[in-house]
Amino acid sequence: MEKENYQVKLDNFEGPMDLLLHLIKREEMDIYDIPIAKVTRQYLEYIELLEILDLSIASEFMLMAAILIQVKSKMLLPIESVNLEEEISDDPRSALVQSVMEYKKFKELAVELGKNREHQEEVFTRLVPEISLEEENQFVEATLFDLLSAFKDAIKNVEEQTFHEITVEEFTVVDKVREIKNRLSSGEGFYFSEIMLTCRTKIEVIVTFIAILELIKQQEIQIRQHGIFGDIKVFRLVLQGVI
């Protein structure tokens, strides 16, 4: 069965630097001593996931992949091939590390500015997740790359399972959107891992994931997680007036 021809384009999808930072944080890498072979391999795996999902990949993602591969190639060159006029201490990763550090500072500043803006907009009606105050303290904002990481684990889990029953069901994004909304109709959220465990085939995992992306795009749901890189939970967004 072929995957449904359906594309989701998200305006707020993070860029290549966000993916690089995500990998560095997730794997607890030293930002000043990036294991370039490992981060390049993982970066390319995420690019492959984006292609599987038919997500529009900006040229900047491919440019970053080329830069990582170039740096990796330079790191593999034998010392004898280095030009004696150049300082052997020059690290091919230096420019990349500098760019990552500058972008990291920019993101941190953007977060602070975002908090100030939210404070100023408290008098307006806004979309908020349907979440209790007790839960609010347990969750942090999840990024789309966090969601991709969970999707990657779900795909791997399905591929490792062996099913003795042949299924002929077809799944559409519309069906899965309806299913997700039904799950949220009780007023409670659900964990991403829970809905993925109900998927029996790779195509069902993919279609379900695309349905979640579509609902994020439509601002009908929000994803949060238990601490950094924790389990992701899906909440319904509702209009709420704040005084």
C-alpha positions in Angstrom: 0.0 0.0 0.0 1.4 3.3 -1.0 1.5 6.3 1.4 -1.3 8.9 0.8 -0.1 11.8 -1.3 -0.4 14.4 1.4 2.0 17.2 2.3 2.1 19.4 5.4 4.0 22.7 5.3 4.6 24.3 8.7 5.6 28.0 8.7 7.1 27.7 12.2 9.2 24.6 11.4 12.6 25.0 13.0 15.7 25.4 10.7 18.9 23.4 10.3 20.6 25.2 13.3 17.7 24.2 15.5 18.1 20.6 14.4 21.9 20.7 15.1 21.3 22.2 18.6 18.6 19.6 19.3 21.1 16.8 18.5 23.8 18.3 20.6 21.5 18.7 23.6 19.8 15.3 23.2 23.1 13.4 23.0 24.7 15.7 25.7 27.6 16.5 23.3 30.3 19.1 24.2 29.4 22.0 22.0 33.1 23.0 21.8 34.2 19.4 20.9 31.4 18.2 18.6 31.8 14.5 17.6 31.3 15.4 13.9 30.9 11.9 12.6 28.1 11.1 15.0 26.3 14.4 14.6 26.5 14.1 10.8 25.1 10.6 10.8 22.2 11.6 13.0 21.5 14.8 11.1 21.2 12.8 7.8 18.9 10.4 9.6 16.5 13.3 10.4 16.7 14.6 6.9 15.6 11.2 5.7 12.7 11.3 8.1 11.6 14.6 6.7 11.7 13.2 3.2 9.7 10.1 4.3 7.0 12.5 5.6 7.0 14.5 2.4 7.7 17.7 4.4 9.1 20.6 2.4 12.8 20.7 3.2 14.4 24.1 2.8 17.6 24.3 0.9 19.3 25.5 4.1 18.9 21.9 5.5 20.8 20.5 2.6 23.4 23.2 2.8 24.0 22.3 6.5 24.2 18.6 5.6 26.9 19.5 3.0 28.8 21.6 5.5 28.8 18.7 8.1 30.0 16.2 5.5 32.8 18.6 4.4 33.9 19.1 8.0 33.8 15.3 8.6 35.9 14.8 5.5 38.5 17.3 6.7 38.6 15.6 10.1 39.4 12.3 8.4 42.3 13.6 6.4 45.7 12.3 7.7 47.9 14.8 9.4 50.5 14.4 6.7 48.2 16.0 4.2 47.9 19.2 6.2 49.7 22.2 4.6 52.7 22.9 6.7 52.1 26.6 6.3 48.8 26.2 8.1 48.6 25.8 11.8 48.0 22.2 12.7 46.0 23.4 15.6 43.3 24.7 13.3 40.2 22.7 13.9 37.9 22.2 10.9 35.0 22.5 13.3 35.9 26.0 14.5 33.6 27.9 12.1 30.7 25.5 12.8 31.1 25.8 16.6 31.2 29.6 16.4 28.0 29.6 14.3 26.3 27.2 16.7 27.3 29.3 19.7 26.0 32.6 18.0 22.7 31.0 17.1 22.3 29.5 20.6 22.7 33.0 22.1 20.2 34.3 19.5 17.6 31.6 20.4 18.0 32.3 24.2 17.5 36.0 23.6 14.4 35.3 21.4 13.0 33.2 24.3 13.3 36.1 26.7 11.7 38.5 24.2 8.9 36.0 23.7 8.2 35.9 27.5 8.0 39.7 27.6 5.6 39.7 24.7 3.4 37.1 26.3 3.3 39.2 29.5 2.2 42.2 27.5 -0.6 40.3 25.7 -2.2 38.8 28.8 -5.2 41.1 28.4 -6.1 39.5 25.0 -7.9 36.3 24.2 -5.5 33.6 23.3 -5.1 29.9 22.6 -4.0 27.9 25.6 -3.5 24.2 26.1 -6.3 22.4 27.9 -4.1 21.5 30.9 -4.4 21.8 34.6 -2.2 24.0 36.8 -0.7 20.9 38.4 0.2 19.5 35.0 1.5 22.9 33.8 4.4 22.7 36.3 5.3 19.2 35.1 5.6 20.0 31.3 7.9 22.1 29.1 7.3 23.2 25.6 8.2 20.5 23.0 9.7 21.3 19.6 8.9 19.7 16.3 12.3 18.0 16.5 11.3 16.5 19.8 8.2 15.2 18.0 10.4 13.9 15.2 12.6 12.0 17.7 9.5 10.3 19.1 8.3 9.5 15.6 11.7 8.0 14.8 11.4 5.7 17.9 7.9 4.7 16.8 8.9 3.8 13.3 11.8 1.7 14.7 9.4 0.0 17.1 7.0 -1.0 14.4 9.7 -2.3 12.1 11.0 -4.5 14.9 7.6 -6.1 15.6 6.5 -9.2 13.7 2.8 -9.5 13.0 1.3 -12.8 12.0 -2.0 -11.2 10.8 -2.0 -9.5 7.4 -3.9 -6.2 7.5 -5.5 -4.6 4.5 -6.8 -1.4 6.1 -6.1 1.9 4.6 -5.5 5.0 6.6 -6.0 8.6 5.6 -4.9 11.8 7.3 -8.6 12.9 7.6 -9.4 9.7 9.4 -6.5 10.1 11.8 -7.3 13.7 12.4 -10.8 12.7 13.4 -9.5 9.9 15.6 -7.1 12.3 17.4 -9.9 14.8 18.0 -12.1 12.0 19.4 -9.3 11.1 21.8 -9.1 14.7 23.0 -12.9 15.2 23.3 -12.9 14.0 26.9 -10.9 17.1 27.9 -7.7 15.1 28.7 -4.6 14.9 26.7 -2.8 11.8 25.6 0.8 10.7 25.3 2.3 10.5 21.8 3.7 7.0 22.7 0.2 5.8 23.5 -1.3 6.6 20.1 1.8 5.2 18.3 1.4 1.9 20.2 -2.0 1.4 18.5 -0.4 1.6 15.1 0.3 -1.8 13.5 2.1 -0.8 10.4 4.7 1.7 9.2 2.2 3.5 7.0 -0.2 3.9 9.9 2.6 5.5 12.0 3.4 7.9 9.2 -0.2 8.9 8.5 -0.9 9.4 12.2 2.2 11.6 12.6 1.2 13.7 9.6 -2.3 14.1 11.2 -0.7 15.4 14.4 1.4 17.9 12.3 -1.7 19.1 10.5 -3.5 19.7 13.8 -0.5 21.7 15.1 -0.6 23.7 11.9 -4.3 24.4 12.4 -3.5 25.4 16.0 -5.9 22.8 17.4 -3.4 21.0 19.5 -0.1 21.7 21.4 2.7 19.3 22.2 4.5 19.4 25.6 6.8 17.0 27.4 7.9 15.9 30.8 11.1 17.8 31.2 13.7 18.2 28.4 13.5 15.2 26.0 10.8 13.6 28.2 7.6 11.8 27.0 5.5 14.0 24.7 1.9 14.7 25.6 -0.7 16.1 23.2 -3.2 18.7 24.5 -6.2 20.4 22.8 -5.9 24.1 22.4 -8.9 26.2 23.4 -9.7 29.9 23.3 -9.5 31.5 26.7 -9.8 35.2 27.7 -7.2 36.4 30.2 -7.8 39.5 32.3 
